[in-house]
Amino acid sequence: MKKKLCVALSLAAGLLLAAGTLFAHHSENNYDHDRLIHLKGTVSKFEYVNPHCVVHIDVKNAQGENEEWIGVSGSPNEMRRHGWTTTTFKPGDKVDITAFVNSEGRKIVQMPKIAVNGENVPSSTIAGVQLDGYYKRNPGKPPETIGQ
């Protein structure tokens, strides 16, 4: 009887731990997949951390003032499989990004197409799928350009 109780309690504890992980993951709904932008700027910081790799980008707006934008990609584990390392983006690197903007209007983007110093860099799988979907829904519609 004690053995069955221990097994049942162990299973229950395992399920509770797994539930937290399952609920922690989020959808792609925080990006507007019908608003594509073209963003040019300079890397100020790169965070190769869980749950997502994050690139901080200084972008000059139409008035010539710097604005900080944040580019989000997959987890370090996923991006490592695409060739990313802790030095993929370095402060001072010039970036040219095609991206989906944050649904709430914040300067946060999902980056399906990335070039660093003129060289293409692979992006996350889901971002690429979202970009393909955008082009199918919006044939010939160019992205809005942000940054000089």
N, C-alpha and C positions, 0 to 999 in steps of 0.2 A: 504493500500500500504506500509506504514512504517513497519507494522508488518511482511509482507512478506519479505521485505528487511532485517530486523533484523534476521529473521529465516534463510534466505539464507546466510547472513554473518556469523552467528553462525555455520552453517553447514560447510561452507568453512574453517573457523578457525579450527574447529574440525578435518577436513580432513588433513589440513596442519600439525597439531600437531601429528596426527596418522602416517602420512607419515614418519616423522623423526624416529619414533620408528621402523617402518617396515624396513627402509633402514639401520638402525643401526645394525640389526642382521646379522650375517655372517654365511657362510657355514662351513663345516668341511674340505674344500679343503686346509687349511693351514697345514694339517698333511698328511704325506705319509703313507697311509693305507696299503702299501705293504712292509713297513720296520718296523718290530717289534723289540724292544729292551728290554732287561732285565736290569734294573737300580737299583743299591744298593747304599745307601748313608745315610746321617744324615740330619734331618730337621734342617734348620737354622732359618726359619721364616714361618708362616702360615698366609695368608690373607683371611679372611672369608668376602669377599666384592663382590659387583656387579661390572661387569657383570659375573665374574667367580671366584670361589675359586682358590687360587694360593698357591702352596707349593714350597718353596725355599729349594733346596736340595744340600748339599755339597757332591760331589762324587770324590773319589780318582781315577785319571786316571792311565794308565799303567806305568807312570813315578813316581807314588806316590804323585803327586801334586793334590791339591784340585781344582775342577772346580764347578762352580755354575750351576745347572740345575734348570729349572722351570717346575713344573708339574701343568697343568691346568685341572680343572674339570668343572662341571656345576655351575649354579648360587647358591648362598646360599639358596634360596628358594627350588630349586630342591634337593640340597644335604641334607638339613634339613629333607626332606621326606625320605632320605636314612639313616637317623640317625646321620648325621654329626652335630657337634656343633663348637663353637669357639675354643674348646680344643681338637678336634679330632687329630690334629697334634701339637706337642709341640717341641720347640728347644731341640735337643739332641735325639729325637726319631729316631730309626733305621727304614728305609723304604726299602722295596723290591717291585719294581714296574715293571709291564709289560706295555710297553707304545709304542705309535706311535710318531715318531720324526717329528719335524717341516719340512715342505717341502723345506724351504729355507736354511736348515742346521744350524739354530740357536739351542741352547740348551734348547729348549722348547718342552715339550711332552704333549700328551693327555694320560690320565691314565685310561685305562679300567680295570686294575687289580692291587690292592694295598694291601700290608700288612704293618702294623705298629707294630714294636716290636713283630713280629711273628704272629700277629692277622690279619685276613682278614678284610678289610674295604670295604663296598659297594662303587661302582663307579657310575658315571652318566649312565643313560640309553643309550644314544647315543654311548658312548664309548664302552659299552658292546656289542651293536649291531655291531659296527665296528670290534670288536675283533672276534665275531662269523663269520663275513664275511671273515676276514683274514684267519681263520683256514679252512674255506671251500675252499678258493682259493689256499691255501698253505698247504695242509695236510702234517703233519710230519715235516714241516720246523720250526726249533727252533729259538727263538729270539736271536739276537746278544747281548752278555753280555757286559755291560759297568759298570765300578766301581768294586772295590775290597771289 
